[in-house]
């Protein structure tokens, strides 16, 4: 049995002639949505309920601006006509063009500072997300573009954090906190999420008298110091666990429900993982603090109240309503 032909939504419109600003706004919205142009004034989207609602909202806005608009449902006459409609949504050239843009951008990263690299990534991320939103029927070119984007982000991470640790195999031994008091703990300078959270954890829960040392290079770590979050460090990534999680497990702190929930946020922002509602806000605060702090001591001082607050919030949430009263 042959499968049914696809359904489509048509938006048939005339834009207001006396409002150039409105015409341009509608045109940009239609283009950003990835609508195919069947002919002048006739736009097409795949026949999903979400697309119907979007066309309805667009039609209402056009009518309010003084234009005309109708939303119609249709199907192709036959397979050949359906193939023609699908061809209108082919974004292969757009995906190929963005892939070339990424290739060119890769060549410029090594000569840029952190701030400029982040600016480039933000701009390209906007372009990539816009392309994905408009690509209703992904194909091989789409897959190659996505792979190129993933590779590009990996290169950015390498340039910004050349000494980011690799995961190591092995078990995590349980340690006694009493044996790790008044020590010097060392990690790479220019702290980011895993390192700032680990430094906070050390000071708050493991070694309250810890002396923290920020290293220009991991090779500069003194032999007497306890290194963390770099290859060869005493505490670093093990298996799927980031350094913060390894410290929790090493010192029996993973039984603290507030710290356990905080570890999910750190894991997500360091290597990816399950969504955490507070992650975007924490990342924004971390980015601002990193840009404004004069050094890593100041950065840790700025982020400590945030980490304290998150731990308290998670601990209260985990305790349930009885503990909140």
ABEGO torsion letter per residue (X at the ends): XBBBBBBBBBBBBBBBAABAAAAAAAAAAAAAAGBBBABBGBBBBBBBAAAAAAAAAAAAAAAAAGBBBBBBBBBBABAAAAAAAAAAABAAAAAAAAAAAAAAAAAAAAABBAAAAAAAAAAAAAAAAAAAAABABBBAAAAAAAAAAAAAAAAAAAAABAABBBBBBEBBBBBBAAAABGBBBBBBBGBBAAAAAAAAAAAAAABAABBBBBBABAAABBAABBBBGBBGBABBBBEABBAAAAAAAAAGAAABAAAAAAAAAAAAAAAEEBBBAAAAAAAAAAAAAAAABABAAAAAAAAAAAAAAAAAAAAAAAAEAAAAX
